[in-house]
Amino acid sequence: MKTLLKQYFGYDQFRPLQEEIIQNVIEKNDTFVLMPTGGGKSLCYQLPALKFKGITLVVSPLIALMKDQVDALQSCGIRAEFINSSQSAGEIREIYEEVESDEIKILYIAPERFALKIFQSWVKSLPVSLIAIDEAHCISEWGHDFRPEYRNLRHLRKLFPDVPLIALTATATDKVREDIVNQLDLQEAKLFISSFNRENLNLSVVEKKNAFPKLLNILEKYRDESCIIYCFSRKETEKIAEKLTGNGFKACAYHAGLTKEKRKKAQDRFIKDKVNVIVATIAFGMGIDKPDVRLVVHYTYPKTLEGYYQEIGRAGRDGLPSDCVMFYTYADTRKHEFFINQIYDQDLKSRAEEKLGEMMTYGELTTCRKKYILRYFGENFEKDNCGGCDICLADRVIFDATIIAKKIISAVVRTENRFGKGYIAEVLRGKKSQKISANGHDKLSVFGIVEDFSENELGQIINHLVGLEYLRKDIGKYPTLGITRKGVEFLKGSEILEIPKPQVDIIKEVKTGKLDYNAELFEKLRGLRKTLAEEANVPPFVIFGDQSLQEMAFYLPQDRDNFARISGVGAKKLEDLSESFLGEIIDFTTENNLVPKDIPDKPSARVIKESISKTALTTKELIIQQVPLAEIAKRENFKIGTIINHITQLLAEGEILDLSYIDFPQEKFSKIESAFEECGNERLKPVFDYLGEEYSYDDIRLAGILIDSRK
């Protein structure tokens, strides 16, 4: 399995649970997979598909996602296609013919196809080895995204009684899981539940005050990288997108009010890196398989933790560090309450209010945010510090909060436990509002007794007092504060209270052992990736993900052997793309006198690197004809360094080449030969330095080859 993993997908190791799931599928058992967005669900059926003799059917509800996944598979050398409503009858007929000729290994199908008797009859005639149902929660009326067309999949078990089924979802309660199993008639399905902890995501909550300037500061860090900003309304998306464009960002809006063509264009521009910021309502995201989203911002906090988790799940799907920032203010609660008040069913309304309260609690936390989310999804997190949220990453300065805490609790008591956090802060700060005056609270002894803390800082201290159970917060339409028994004892007693000092909004980088790669080369490789993607009409991430480019910019591979060791380089990408990327890397390394780093030898990489590229074979034929190297480079449209790389590859594979015809000035050759004798031939930089930088790396590499060929 690891051989196939490297050969086709370019990876050396599986992610957690992938290997066990794949083994279960290969043993032809029904399988249920609950794995968070970005956890690697697709590989759980794509790899077994390569192992099985017949065809694998994948049911997916999302046309855009189908195309992206098929493009990605084809770029890895896997024969994949899709059938959906975006295609003409002629295009579908061609795919039918390819499937019947055994030319397709994985076929993506929209669920509504299974309602057609003629399609059922055709698909039943195929040698189907595996059926994967992606976004399986869509089959359940208890799920958050029920799709009526998914009910057609109930026929699958009858159509294919002996074919294993794998159902995959990123979100499902116990009730939804049970419903999926029953609807699909899964037989003794083994359940695999992955951890919901995305370690590469850094979670932050920012006070929504002066929000747009704060947003600009956050985006500055990601000026040329992919970002999603979620807004509450269609109007807000367009307003924010317009203001961002005015501030020099490449941004566009996306919401359900746009025409289908405009939505498709916006999504396509984002996926192909033509704009890097998309400002959207929650209508955007389903079907976005873009792995290199580095930032997800919620400009208005979402109404449920389930929705929030799904939306931040679109960040960092390639495993690289990414930020998730939520702007929070209690004032935004009214936006959600307006829609909750439209719900007539009292049970549903109460549940919606409860979920909103849970989301508000998240926004006001003074303890680990990841621990809170994981506990909500039924997972225990044992660590005291997650290292990936603003609470845990804060430089915690402890201060004596005894006096300010007693002032706050006194204000809660004197206002009769009937008001919320914002109101208490206003009373303490002495704000002369109409409401405070009408209640007579401007006459209280606690009115205006706090000058050394802002309303925001008072809010943070109140959150701590709630967390420590000196105060309680009632969850409901108007969350009010009340004193607890512990708070009464504190108010009357002499206990010293020390808590972390209130924080100013700071977005800290998550610590994840990121490679210290060369940023300039990384940008050059991104530019090359974009050019190649435009030529192939595919999203840039189909060429290579950011992780692959970062490894290239860190290790600086100089030949195919080392390039094959880069994560994400499989056999087809080695064949199709190594020349272009190696040429860029070698040129940059040479021009900047950089020293390549040793890449750890990965046994699985050896599977794919032992073949000679087609372009190297062309170089071989021209060398046999004794064509000068400069002419070879011109004919193949490569730089001299790439041709020298071909020669190195050919010799490493045991090819016999007569290089005696190559014209190399004797004086230059003698000096370089002497330098090799003095410095050894393990590395080029010592030779380069010894010669006083008089000769280029290309000259030194070619001289080294000629020296070896004459021995």
C-alpha positions, 0 to 999 in steps of 0.5 A: 500500500505504501508503494502505491501511496508513493507511486501515485500520490507521492507520499511516504506515510499515511495520515492517522487511521488511513492505513487501517481504513484502507486495509478494511476496505481492501478486505471487502468489508463495509466501512463507515468513516467519520473524519474532519475536513482535511483529514484525508478521507478521499485517499481511503477509497482512492488507494483501494481503487488502484488495488482492485481489478474493477472500477470504483464508483464514487457518489459526490453531490458537488460538481465543482469538487468532482472536477477538482478531484478528477483533475488531481487524480489524472495529474497523478496518472490515475484514470478517473472521470466524472458524470454529472449534469454539467456535461453534454450527452455526447461527452457522457457517451464518450465516458460510457465508452471509456468505462466499458473499454476498461479505461477508467479506474475511478468514476465520480457520479452525482447521486440523482443519476441513481434515480434513472432506471436506464443508468441503474441498468448500465451501471449494474453491468459494470465490474464494480469493485467498490462504491464510495459515498462521500458527504454521506450525512446528506442521506440523513434527514437528521443531518445538517445538509440533507439532500433528497437526491441522496435517498436514491442511494438506498438502491445500491445494496440491491444493485450490488449485494456483494460490493463493499460500501464505504460511507464518508463524512466530516460531521455526524451525530450518533443519530445521523451515523445510525441513520446513514448505516440504516439507509445504505444497509451497511453490513457489519460496517466497521466504524472509524472515527478520527480525532477532530483536533487539527493541530496545524490550525491556530484559533483566535478570537478578536474583539469586533471593535475597529474591525476593518482596520484589524482585518487589514492588519491580519490580511497583510500577513497573507497578502499573496495567499488564499483566504476566506472571509465569512460574513453575515449577509450578502450586502456585507460580503460585497461591501467588504470585498469592495473595501479590500479591493480599494486597499490593494487586495485581490478580493471578490464576493460570493453569495447565493444572490449572485447568478450561477455564472457569477458564482462559478466565475468567482469560485474558479478565480479563487481556486486558480489563484487569480484572486486570493481573498474570497468574501462570502456567506456560508453559501461558499465552501461546500465543494471547495477542495483547495488545500492551501487556504491559509486564513479563514476569518469570521467577520460575524461569529457563526450561529453554531459550533458545528457550522464554525468547525466545518468552515474553519476546516477549509483552512490548512487542508495540506497540513501546513500552519493556518489561522482561523480568526473570529471577530466577536461582539455581543452586539452581533447576537441580535443578528442571529436572534432575528432569524431564531425568532422566526422559528415557530416550533418551540423545541427547535427554537430552544435548541437554536438558542442553546446552540447560539449560547454555546457559540457565545461561550466559545467567543468569551472563553478564558480557557483553551479553545481547542479543548472546548471544541473537542469536548463539544464533539465528544473528544477528550483533550488531555493537554493543559496547553494546546499550543494552537489557540490565542488563550494557550499562546498568550504571554500570560502575565498574572496580576492581583485582581482581588480589588477589581473582581470585588468591584465587578461582583459588587456591581452585579449584586447592586444591579440585582443580578439582572444585567449582562456583561456589557451593562456591568462594564458601562456602570463601572466605567460611569457611562451615562446612558439613557438605560442606566439613568432610567434604572437609577444605576448612575446613583449607585456607589459602584457607578464610575468607580473603575478608571484603570480598565477599559470596557473590553478589559473588564469584559475579559476579567468578567469572563474569568470570574464566570470561568472560576465560578465566582459569577454565573452566566444565564444562557438565553435570549439575554444572558445575565450575570449573577453571583454564586455562593463562591462569589459571596464567600469571596466578596465577604472574605480575604481571599487573594485572587490572581488571574491572567492580565487582560490581553490586547488583540494579538494573532500569534503564529501556531508552532508546528515545526515548519521548515525554514525554507527559502522564501524567495525560491518558494515564490519563484516555484509558486510562479512556475506552478501557476504558469504550468497550471494555467497551461494545463487549465487546472488549479495550481494545487493540482500541480503541487501543494505548498508543502511540496514547494516548501520542501523543494525550497528547503532541501534544494534537490539537484537531480531526479533521485532527490526530487523523487524524495520530495513529499507529493512527487509520484511517478507521473509528476516526476516524469512530467514536472521534474525538469521544470522545477529542477531547472528553477531550483538549480538556477536559483541555487547556482545564482545564490551560491546555496548548498543543497541539504541532504533529504532523508532517504525514503525507501518508497521513493526508490520505487519511482526514481529508477526510470529515465525521463523522456527528455533525458533520453532525447538528450542521450540521442543527441549526445550519441550524435555528438551535438554540442551541449549548447545546441542540445539545450537550444533544441530542447528549450532547456538551460545548460544546467538541465542538460548537465542534470540529464547527463548525471541521471543517464550515467547514474542509471548505467548508460554508457556515454561518449563525452570525449567530444564535449569542448571544455577549455583545457586551462579551465579543466585543469584548474577545476580538476586540481580543485577537486583533488584538493577539496574532494568531490562530495560537494560543489561549494568547497570547489566553487569557493576554492576557485575564488568563484571564478567558474560557475556551478555548471562549469564545475558540475560538467568538469566533474562529470568529464573527470569521472568519465576519463577514469 
